[in-house]
Amino acid sequence: MFIGLDLGTSSLKAVLMAEDQTILGEHTAPLSVTRPHDGWSEQDPDSWCRAAVDAIKGLGANHDLSGVAGIGLAGHMHGATLVGADDKPLRPCMLWNDTRSHTQAAAMDGQGQFRDITGNIVFPGFTAPKVDWVRENEPDVFAKIAKVLLPKDYLRLFLTGGHVSDMSDAAGTSWLDTGARDWSDDLLAACHLTRDQMPDLVEGSEVSGTLRADLATELELPQCVVAGGAGDNAAAAIGAGVVKDGTAFVSLGTSGVLFVANNGYRPDPATAVHTFCHAVPYTWHQMGVILAATDALNWLSKLTGQSAGDLTSALGSLQAPSRTLFLPYLGGERTPHNDAAVRGHFLHLDHATDAQAATRAVLEGVSFAFADCQDALAATGTTITRALAMGGGAKSDYWLQAIATALDITLDLPEAGDFGAALGAARLGMMAATGAGAEIATQPPIARSVTPQIHLTDAFRDSHARYKAAYQAIKTL
């Protein structure tokens, strides 16, 4: 058996997977986020350790864990977890959606070496600018940094006692030479850091350490191996079997991701596409990222006082987009704009615009944001013809039809089940424990497919052009 731990922003999920990859059980432990100032988003690293213990004990309440051979880790990326010489946190972790370091990010991005070496824009949410913010604003804390760890890697430190990260998660720091799959001493020096302050690197499917003896006893586990693991999206790709070149998924979660696996390194920072290492050796992936997907629908839900399900349930079949446009930039945008300051807009409202019309506009606006990501990927030479549809937003058939039509691709919906990051983490634990390769990361059975509505593709293409023009117009406001 194998355990997958997925450290999310609001909860930690543990799954127990059998050797035939069926899920035997799962348990979730809640987490909380603090926002002491505008643009800040922090979490107590030790809460992750307590949540992991609770989640594993939750699995153990219903299953004998004595046969567990490996544990895999997945987690939210880009967090800055700063620990001192005693391996204790020096301050709360600054999370992926903490944007206080936008000034530092812009300064780093202005140095060409960061894009040249990492293959990516330095976004405010990435780790390096956050640590530089600490250097400028909390110099006493910066001076005590012994190690900079990503969130799941602090959890690994608790589990194994070792300072280790994997390639996929490290690629989101702005310190990794993504093509060489190694830390860049030049980029670290530019941030007044050294390699000694970084964790060791392994592939996500490799062994990173073994479970501490005392913790194994407490959790009634053997001293099993702990895999390198992966950042959340790479782990979700392993769970969904998106590993072979050109395979893809669309994730409709709080944020949105258009993810494509690559068998080579294809950076193009100017597109604001994320180009990261994948979780298995000799592979990479590209992501177009939008910051508000279901978050945009939830915003409309709060505004109207109607649940998201109620808003979408009465929409029926896909219609041609109306004049009303919604730009879903509620907290800025990444791909393709890299614009932290832009905000959302409703355009061309009239007396006939009711909650149903506003809902269609929101779903279409997010679909057009995905189409922007597709255009950015195409600029790097990456073409997508079909993709798995994942995440809570995939429950809306109208939304799936809109995305399929806006992107002019087929969306495949897996049969019922969880094929996300926790399963991917468990699969990586299995690879590390057994020596199995990426071939075990198979795609799930497909329940049905959603194809583009051919009679509406021209109308969606025209509305997407209006959407792009609207962004250019609001930048001057």
N, C-alpha and C positions, 0 to 999 in steps of 0.2 A: 504493500500500500504506500501511498504518497500523499503528502499534505501540500496544498497550495495556500499561501497567505497573500491576500491582496490588500495592501494598505491604501485605502481611499481617503478622501478629505473628510468625509462625514462618518465613515465606519471602516472597520477592518473585517474582512470576510475570510473565513477559513473553509476549505473544502477538503474532503477525504476522498481520494481516487483509488480505485482498484487497479490491478495490473492490466485488466482489459479496458481501462480508461473510463469505466462507468463511475459516476459520482455516488458514493455511499452515504454521504452526509455533508452538511454544511452548518456553519454557525457564524453569526455576525455580532460584533461588539461595537457600540456607538462611540463616536469621537466628536469633540467640539472644537470650534474655531473661534479665536478672539480677534476683534478688529478695533484696537485701541485708538486708531486715527484713520482718517480718510485715506484709502489706498493701501492700508496695512492689512495683512492677513497672516496670523501666527497660530502655532500649535505647540503644545508641550510635548517634546519628544518622548518623555517617559510615559505619556499616556498611550503611545503606540505599543510599548512593551507590556503594559497592563492589559491592553486590549488583546494582544496576541496570546497571552496566558489565558485570558477568559475564553477566547475563541477556541483554542486547542482543548481546553478543559471541557468546553461545550461539546466538541466532537467526541471526547473521551467518555462523556456521560452516557453515550449510546453505542459506542464502538470500542472494541479492544484495539488499542493503538500499539501494541507490542510488536506488530509486524511492519510498522512504518520503516521504509528504507531510505526515504529522501524527502526533504522539504525544499520547496521552491518559493521565491519571494517576488512579488510585484509591488509597485508603489507609484504614487504620484511623483512626477518628475520635478526637477529644477529647485527643490527646496534647499535652503542653506542651513544645515545643522552643524553648528560650530561646537566642538568639544575641546576641553582642556587636556592637560597631561594626565589627569585622573579619569579620562573618558566620560566625564560628566558634561552635560550641556552648559554652555556659557551664557546662553540666552534662549528665548523661544525660537523655534524654527520659523524662518520666513518662507511662506508657501509659494506655490507656483503662480497664484493669482495676486501676489503682493506686488504692487507697482511703484513703491516708493523710490526705487532706484532708476527711474527713467532717465535722470540726468547722467548718471554714471553709465547706463547702457548706451546712450547716445555718444558719449565721449569714447567709449571702447569701440563702438561700431565705426566711428570716424577714423580709427586706426585700421588700415587695410589688412593688416596681418590677421586680425580676428576672423574676417570673412574668408580670407585665403586659406587659413589653416583648418578652421572648423567646418567650412562649407555652409555657414549659416549667418544670418543677421544676429547681432547681439540684441535680443529682446529684453525688455525690462523684467520679465518674469524669470529669466534665466539665472543661474546660480552666481556667476562671476560678478555681475553688477551689484547684486545684493551684498556680497562680501565686501566689495569696494565701498558700498554705502556704510557698512559697519566700520571700515577703516577710517572713513572721513567723519563719521558721527559718533562712533563709540570706540575711540582708539584704545581704551583700556581693555575692552573685550578683544579687539583685533590682536593686540599684543600677546594674548594668552592662547591663541588658536594653536592647538597641536594637530588637529585633523579637521578637514572639512568633509562632511559626509552628507550624502543624499538621504532622504527620509527612510527608505527601505534598508539602507546600509547601516543606519543607526540601529534599526531593528535587528539586523544581522550581527552587529557588535554585541547586542544583548544576548542573542542566541548562541553565538560561537566564540565571542571574545576577540574576533579579528576585524581589522580595518580593510574591507574589500568592497569593490564595486564591480559592476559589469559594464560592458561596452555601450549598450543601448542607453542606459541611464546616464552614464558619464558623458555621452554625446550632447546632452542637454545642458551642460555646465558653461559652455564657451571656453573651455580649457583643453578639450580633446582634439588631437589631430585625427579627424574622423576617418580619413582615408587610410592612415597608418595604424589606427586603433591603438593609440598610445597617448599619454599626457604630453602636452607641448610645453617644454621648459621655457620657451620664449614667451608664451602667453601667460604662464604662471608668473614669470619674472615681471611682466608688465603690470601684474596685479599685486606685486610685492609679496608673492608667495613662492614656495619651493615644492618640488616633487615630494619631499619628505612629509609635507602636510596633506598630501593626497592619499586616498586608499589605494591598495594594490588593485590591479585590473585582471579580471578573468572573463571568458565568454559566458553568456548566460546559461549555457548548458553544461558548464564545467563545475567541478567541486570547488566551493569557496571556503569550506571549513566543516567542522562537525559540531553537533549540538553539545553544549557544555554538560558535563557529567551531573552537576547538581540540578540543572534545569531539566535534564532528561528524567532524573528521579522524580522531581516535583510533578512533571507532566505525564509520568508513566509512559515514557517513550524510550526506545533504544537510542544510543548515541549515533544517530543517523547522520548522513551527509546533508549539507545545505548547499543548494545550487547557487550559481551566480545570480540567476533570476533576471529581471528585466524591468524597464520602465513600463508604466501601465499600458500604453498603446502597443508597444512591442509584445508585451505579455498577452494582450487581447488578441493580437494577430496569431500568436502561437496557439491560443485556445481555439481560434476560428480556422486554423490551418492556412493562414495567409502567409506563406513562406516562399513559394516559387515565384520566379520573376514574372511580374505583371498581374499577379493576383491582388485583389483589393477588397477593402471594406469601407462602408459609410457608417459612421457612428453618430447616432442622434441621441446624445446625452445632453447634460447641462450645456456643455460646449459641443462643437461638431468637428469631426475629423474625417477627411478623405485620405485613406492610408493605402499605399501601394508598396509591395515588396520588390526589391531589386537584387539582381545578381552582380551588380557592379556599383561603384561609387559615382553618383551623378549630381554633383552640387551645382546650384545656381542661386546664390544668395539674393540676387536682385529680385527674384520672384517672390520672396518671403515664404518659399516652401521650406519646411524643415527637412534636412537631409541628415539622418542619423544611422548609426550602426543598428543592425537587427540583433535579435537575441541569440542567434546561432552563427557559427563561424562563417566568414567569407560572404556574408550577406549584409545588405543595407536596406533602408526603406526611406520613402519620402512621405511627407504629410502636408496636406493643406489643412490649416486649423482656423476655425471660426469660433469666436469667444461666446456666442449666444445662439444655441440651437433650441432645445426645449426650454432653456432659460427665457427665451423671447416669448414663447407661448405661455409660460408660467407668469411672466410679467403682465401679459394681456389678461390672464385669468384673474390676477389680483386687481387689475384695473376695472374689470367688468363685474367682478363678484361671482363669476361662473367658473366651474371647474374646467380644467383643460379637456377632460373627457366630454363634458357637455358642449364645449365650444366646437369640438371637432366631430362629434357624433352625427350631426345633422347636415353635414356638408354634401353628402352624396357623391356622385361621380365628379371627376375632375372637370373644371370649366376653364375656358380661356381667361387669362388674367385680365382684371379690370384696369381702369386708369389708376386706381389707388395703388400706391407703392409703399412698402415698408422696408426701411434700411435697419437691419437688426444690430446696430453697433451700440448696444446699451452700455458697454464698458470698454469701448475701443475695438480695434480689430487687428488680427495678425495677417493671415494670408488673404489677399496679396498686398494689403496696404501698409502694414506695419505702422499703424496709426493709433497711438494710445489716447489721443485727445478727441477723436471723432466720437459722436454720440448718435443714438438712433433717431430716425425721422419717419413720420407719416406724411405722405405727400398726396395731393389731389383728393382730399376728403370733400364730401358734399353732404347734402341733407339725406341722401339715400344710404349713406354709409352706416350700417348697423353692426352689431357684434359679429354676425356671421360674415359680413363682408370684410371686417377688420381681421377676423381669423384667417380667411383665405389670403389676405395680403401678408399676414405674418408668416404663414407657411410658405407662401411663394417667395417672400423676401429671403428666408433662410435657404430655400432651394437655389435662389440666384447667388447667394453667398457661396454655396457649394459649387455652382457653375464657375464662379470666379476662381475657386481653388483648382478646378479642372483645367481652366485656361492657363493658370500658373504652372501646373504640372506639364501641360502640353508644351510650354515654352522650354522645358528641360529635356524634351524628347520622349516623355512618358505618356502613353496612350492607355486609356481605360475603356473596355467594352462592356464589362459587367462587374458587379461588386456585391458582396454580402451586405445586407442591411441589418444593423445591430442597434441596440439601445432602446430606451423607453419610447422615443418618438416613432419608432418603427411600428408601433401598434396602430398608428393612424394610416389607413389605406389611402386617404386623400393625399397625405403628405408624401407617401411613397410614390404615388402616381406623379405628383408634382416634381419630385426630385428626378425620377426616371426620365420624365419628359424634358425637364430643364437641362439635364446632362446628356440626354439621348443615349442612355445605357440601360441595360437590364439589371434589376435588383433581385437578388435571390434571398428569400427568407428561410432561415433554418427552421427545422422542426422544433417543437417546444423543448426548452432546455437552456442552460446557461453555458455559453461558449466564450466567456469573457476572460478577464485577466487572471482570475483565481484558477480556472482550469489551465490556462497557459502556464501559470507558476507551477502547478502540480506536474504538468508535462515536463517542464524544465527540471524539476526535482527527479523525475523518472529518468530523464536523459543522464543526469549527473550520477545517479545511483547505479544505473545499469549499463551505461555506455551506449545507449540507443542514440540514434541520430535524428535529424529533423523529420525523417519519414514518418515518425509517430504522430506528428502534428497534422493530422488529416482534417479535411473540411467536414463539417457536420452534414447530415442528410438534409436535403432541401424540401421544405413543405410546399412552396409555390414560388413563382417568379412574377415580378411586376415589370412589364415592358412599357416603353414610351408610347404615349398616345399620339400616333403619327399625325392625326388630323389637327393636333394642337402644337406640334413642335415649332412651327413657324411663329405662332403667336407667342410662345414662351421665349423664343429667340429674340423677337422684337422687344418684349418686355425686359429681358435681361439687358439689352442694349440701353434701354431707358434707365434701368437700375444703375448701370455703370456711369451713365451720364449724370445721374442724380448725385452720386458720390462726388464726382468732380465739382458739381455746383455747390454742394454744401460745404466743401472745404474752404470756400471763401467767406462763409457766414461767420 
